[in-house]
């Protein structure tokens, strides 16, 4: 039986979805928005049901009908847009509809299917068809994911939408075609043909790599199959192999000044990763480092019983195409990294950092580029859906705007997890596999979605992209899988596991085979979303929500039984071997057989050139500002500074009940002050807390990436210190860093490559100074857009960007601090060495006519900073400090304004402070904090600071009157708050 | 031993913190996957025999895809056919929080004339809200008048059939109201209680407001950091109630 079920809200009830869409249209195009009277949204379910019609109707009424809120009559608007997914796309509503039918009918309905869609009903007599089309194509229907039809009122009335034949047409199955692996005639290809072949098949392999593959199969005396070529392309992709970080680099520099603290960078670097990332961590061995750079995430011990792991991923390319789908798969993907870390960890927090183009850019964008405002809303709601639905709080993040991110948005998704240090006799970080262990694919099914994700993201973005790379997320399937796997872990049912992310099975089984010494799988045994998938598609599809698990054969029955009881699907694909090879079968046919040695170590090393030309800057700043409070109001409105409250509120940041310090400090008066980092209880029973913060300074790349990297580390660390994380140079302090590089393509661009080299050395310098090891990281190297606009070739490349995420510990979270000023009378101090600059600051953004070379540059001074950080990271500071906030974007006055907001307090500035000095008032840079101390303790703390030789400047006093007062200048905190929060993001 | 059942599975997210709060006040806790209950054919009689309290935690059961709590309610109804009013009349108490409350509504525990749907602003919202108890009996709220609790939901807007007399009803009683409109809910209602006063559903999360350090402004008075919060009282009251029997 074929049915169409419509879920229609009663006319007299306000329709929030319709209202939200209407508001979105108004924001995007106010003229069109005005023409629309209202919009109603109807959910549609198309069902192919294998039982009696009467049975369906009873079930459908149970599932979809609600007499309080719904009506049967379709709203009679002027236009109806009916939207549905392309066949084969993940359809969560349809999937749950099917499950609900099974629940109602109390039996399995394997032959039944449910698809979902929406009808958008537009009211407004002046609307024309081309306008509705424009709205639909811009805001409702993404052609990579959806298809749609637009009906005028009359057309919709005559559309036989309930006719079984109309509905049946949606269910016509794709014809099965021969699914066979193809042989690729590689041996006879000439150089140009090799390149052409790589391009045409989106392999993203260069000539040297193609040649290596050609030679390998010559030595094997046969032609490769398409399966093998695809596996190699995934495994060797920049995304998976990090070839640029492994490259041999020739570095040179031209220096123009005689700066004192210029880094010594060798002329020949063999693997930046080995020398500056992993190598740096090796120089700071800490007893609490359990697993670094080996696993899906870095693992550190936090107490005698618990270990924490953390990973930050980027999902830039998928988010550029489909912001919602790209971001949700980014966040649930990194959650799988946590689940697949060690013997499996439970995610306890998420983080998100977005870098996007300016929101006011709505038109005149190059083809294929989604306007930033829409893009941001899409990625935000993707992270929201992924985190909220999975029950993982989103606790920390950042938002950064710059025109360069039009080329590609940067979407960083992070996650942290907790696991016992030991279960039975097994350590959490051990990843052992015995040959004979079964290879089980757990969770979602394989579809055609997400094919070539790894190789695609290793290419620059152009106007034309294949739709198969797009994927949608299904958090509920992942949630079930997560619960099941944690349960199976605690019962000792499996040996180890890893996630299916980039490259799909080719990567997950390929990597695990490397531990075991070999693997054999039959991909025809994999559960699929549709028939007719080719062997190579089965192997490389990045369909979401899947883990690959090594299960000892003696546990097979228990493992499968528990999975079935938890509603989780498992495909047993084969077993791990000790053959030294990765063998792939499709039923009886052998479709691939690769030596692991070649698969993992056969890729030729890249050779890259890097050249740096130093820039010169002003030594001293003479900038004056006679109206600092007016400038402050302008700064508070700037996108990088203004309130992000409306975004934060849409993330569930408290689920699991662990939150101690939240993203925002809030009061019942509903004002807020942003906190610097998140503090979470690692368990309900203990008072140990984990502290999470981040730092990034992309615009300092324009000054010197060596400084940019150190600024990112310093900001991340300062954020942690503000909320009370422990800090010392000894082994007792648990503090780790995670590095994420997002770069414009540095291959054949010595300047961008030099930026990468200098960033790595900056990172290394900061890590060594702080004795903070890097434990995990990721790089994304092709963040460029190439296309044509107005007949001209254009290229937009992102700013070289390093995101540093810091995870620290607070031994007793009851000593945590927040950023808000708390009591009138408290003394305010500026703490820390004077290391501020103006080049590329937010103030510079207001005065962009000044060339950066005429401004000062902030430089780090780790030697002076560390005693201060030690004091802040000790128990002693918590005896004195009532609040701490770091000096970040916008500088001193911005930090102080933010601290005043939540409790509606003011400041009387000391008259010795000169707020006309721009460098002091608005400079940004390293090492500084604004702190408050109760009046009665100020003399004592000043003495203590003096004794410790810590630099401090008394700035003023907190006042009950909510005003900033300096000499005769005044501004109300309410005006500052309005400036900051009016257009909250 | 006073045993309580905390339901888990299919996208229920808050079972751990719910169980912790209940355990803290003295309950002995079983966190049980709904599929295990169905497989064991855990009947109404089993429920009454084994447990004094049933906790339905928050989360996104079945992704909220077909309406919040709806498919979970169907699964409970078709799979277990528990009569919660009967459970309550026989000495049991039931607390449904957020998605658990939505499921109670969809199960028809509060009658046929109430429904819950998308917030009027069409967004998920996480904030703390001030709440006021009504005069109606509610065993969970003994000794509590005002509350400050976190809300974390996208579908908290309660709607009632126009024929319903909100404050004179045998199917349900209004139990807690927000002090301001947060989501477009009718009469700012945040929670309903059965006329027995023993089945309580609400959108705010008491289990996430049991420690002072969970509240948004605890750093204002760090000397009180060891204090307990109003949410814990919900569980204490429930425990004392079932102890009395």
Interface residues (C-beta under 8 A of the other chain):
Chain A: X9 X13 X14 X16 X17 X19 X20 X62 X63 X64 X66 X67 X68 X69 X92 X93 X95 X96 X97 X99 X100 X103 X104 X106 X384 X388 X389 X390 X391 X474 X475 X476 X479 X480 X483 X565 X566 X567 X648 X649 X650 X651 X652 X653 X654 X655 X656 X657 X659 X660 X661 X662 X665 X666 X667 X668 X681 X684 X813 X814 X815 X816 X817 X818 X820 X822 X883 X902 X903
Chain B: X8 X9 X10 X11 X13 X14 X16 X17 X20 X33 X35 X36 X39 X58 X59 X60 X62 X63 X64 X65 X66 X67 X70 X71 X74 X75 X78 X79 X112 X113 X114 X115 X117 X118 X119 X120 X121 X122 X123 X124 X125 X126 X127 X128 X130 X148 X150 X152 X154 X157 X159 X160 X161 X184 X205 X207 X208 X210 X213 X214 X216 X217 X219 X220 X222 X225 X226
